[in-house]
Amino acid sequence: MSRTATVVRETKETQIRVTIDLDGTGQSTVSTGVGFFDHMLESFARHGGFDMTVDTKGDLHIDMHHTVEDTGIVIGQAVAKALDGFKGIRRFGSAYIPMDETLSRCALDLSNRAYLIWKVEFKTPKVGDMDTELLKEFHHAFAMNCGACVHLETLYGTNSHHIAESGFKALARALRQAVELDPKTMGQAPSTKGVL
């Protein structure tokens, strides 16, 4: 069973193409025009075990907002499409990720009921050239378009790079668990409703 998807989204603000293979080996090719964001997405693919290609061209002459948020939309849509109705998966995942002085926790439910709880505070307004406030925009867009209930929290930490990266890694590891095929579901959606 191939769990891959390609999603293309074109607006006046961004042109984005994402391909994902949920059963890959963590290989990625990422180009968004935002260096730190590329680094985060490469980390997401590596620690999620997803093969992922992201090609984003956005209106960076204005700012990075549309580029980051819209990329979250398309990655979320690609994951949802690859999951094909959430059939046969474990559904739930969680991870604690330490990174030097920082510890982040993510718990998620692939429930097709999108939600984001974001308890993350950055100590600086930027990491590299990227506004740290945009990281919430990415995670919100991803959760809403993936159909995931995501709870992401920095338990403690001081370095903004570490806070951001441990959060992406925690999301990746939790998602990796949740998308795993569970033989006990016998290919059905893991819900008493029979559908998610």
C-alpha positions in Angstrom: 0.0 0.0 0.0 1.5 3.3 -1.1 1.0 6.1 1.3 2.2 9.0 -0.9 0.6 12.2 -2.0 1.4 15.3 -4.0 -0.5 18.6 -3.5 -0.1 21.8 -5.5 -1.4 25.1 -4.4 -1.1 28.3 -6.3 -2.3 31.7 -5.2 -1.3 35.3 -6.0 0.9 35.1 -2.9 2.5 31.7 -3.1 3.1 28.8 -5.5 3.7 25.5 -3.6 4.3 21.9 -4.5 4.7 19.2 -1.8 5.2 15.5 -2.2 5.3 13.2 0.8 5.8 9.5 1.4 4.8 8.6 4.9 6.7 5.3 4.7 10.0 6.8 3.6 13.4 7.0 5.2 13.6 10.7 6.1 15.0 12.0 2.9 14.0 15.6 1.9 14.5 18.3 -0.6 13.2 21.6 0.7 13.3 25.1 -0.8 11.2 27.9 0.6 13.5 30.8 0.4 13.7 31.0 4.2 16.8 29.3 5.5 15.8 28.6 9.0 12.4 27.3 7.9 14.1 25.0 5.4 16.2 23.6 8.3 13.0 23.0 10.4 11.2 21.2 7.6 14.3 19.0 6.8 14.4 18.1 10.5 10.6 17.3 10.5 11.1 14.9 7.5 14.2 13.3 9.0 12.7 12.6 12.4 9.3 11.7 11.1 10.8 9.2 8.7 9.0 10.9 5.8 10.4 11.4 2.3 9.4 14.9 1.5 9.9 17.4 -1.3 8.8 21.0 -0.7 9.1 23.7 -3.4 7.7 27.0 -2.2 7.9 30.3 -4.1 6.4 33.1 -2.0 6.1 36.9 -1.9 9.2 37.3 0.3 9.6 40.9 -0.9 6.6 41.6 1.5 7.5 39.3 4.4 7.7 35.6 5.2 4.2 35.2 6.6 2.4 33.8 3.4 5.4 31.6 2.6 5.4 29.9 6.0 1.7 29.7 6.6 0.8 28.4 3.1 3.6 25.8 3.3 2.0 24.5 6.5 -1.4 24.4 4.7 0.0 22.3 1.8 2.1 19.9 4.0 -1.0 19.3 6.1 -3.1 18.6 3.0 -0.5 16.2 1.7 -0.3 14.2 4.9 -4.1 14.0 5.0 -4.3 12.9 1.4 -1.6 10.3 1.9 -3.5 8.9 4.9 -6.6 8.2 2.7 -9.3 8.5 5.4 -7.0 7.7 8.3 -7.7 4.0 7.8 -5.5 1.4 9.6 -3.3 3.8 11.6 -2.4 4.0 15.3 -4.0 7.5 15.3 -2.3 8.8 18.5 1.3 9.8 19.0 3.4 11.6 21.5 7.0 12.6 22.1 9.3 14.4 24.5 12.3 15.9 22.7 15.3 17.4 24.6 17.7 19.7 22.9 20.4 21.0 25.2 18.6 23.2 27.8 15.2 22.9 26.2 12.5 20.2 26.5 9.5 20.1 24.3 6.5 17.8 24.3 4.0 17.0 21.6 0.9 14.9 21.8 -1.4 14.5 18.8 -4.5 12.8 17.6 -5.2 12.2 13.9 -8.9 12.5 14.6 -10.0 14.6 11.6 -11.0 17.2 14.2 -8.3 19.9 13.8 -7.1 21.8 16.9 -3.9 23.4 18.1 -2.9 24.0 21.7 0.3 26.1 21.5 2.3 26.7 24.7 5.5 27.9 23.2 7.3 31.1 24.0 10.4 32.4 22.3 13.0 34.5 24.0 13.9 36.4 20.8 11.7 37.9 18.0 13.8 36.2 15.3 15.9 33.1 14.6 18.2 33.9 11.8 16.0 36.1 9.5 12.8 34.3 10.5 10.2 35.9 12.8 9.6 33.4 15.6 5.9 34.4 15.7 5.5 32.6 12.3 6.3 29.2 13.8 2.8 29.2 15.4 1.3 30.1 12.1 3.0 27.0 10.5 1.8 24.6 13.2 -1.7 26.0 13.1 -1.9 25.7 9.3 -0.5 22.2 9.4 -2.9 21.0 12.1 -6.0 22.6 10.5 -5.3 21.0 7.1 -4.1 17.7 8.3 -7.1 17.1 10.5 -4.8 16.7 13.6 -5.4 17.7 17.1 -1.9 18.9 18.2 -0.8 19.9 21.7 2.7 21.3 21.6 4.4 22.7 24.6 7.9 23.9 25.5 8.3 22.7 29.1 11.5 24.8 29.5 14.2 26.3 27.5 16.0 29.6 26.7 17.5 29.4 23.3 15.0 30.2 20.5 16.7 27.9 18.0 16.5 25.0 20.4 12.8 25.8 21.3 11.8 25.9 17.6 13.8 22.8 16.6 12.8 20.6 19.5 9.2 21.5 18.8 9.5 20.4 15.1 11.2 17.2 16.2 8.5 16.5 18.8 5.8 17.0 16.2 7.6 14.8 13.7 8.1 11.9 16.2 4.5 12.1 17.5 3.2 12.1 13.9 5.5 9.2 13.0 3.8 7.1 15.8 0.3 8.2 14.8 0.6 7.4 11.1 2.1 3.9 11.8 -0.1 1.1 10.5 -1.7 -0.9 13.3 -2.6 -4.5 12.4 -5.2 -4.5 15.2 -7.3 -2.0 13.3 -7.5 -4.4 10.3 -7.5 -1.5 7.9 -10.4 0.3 9.5 -10.5 3.9 10.8 -9.5 3.7 14.5 -12.8 5.0 15.9 -15.9 3.6 17.4 -17.7 5.7 14.8 -16.1 3.6 12.1 -14.9 6.7 10.2 -12.8 9.8 11.1 
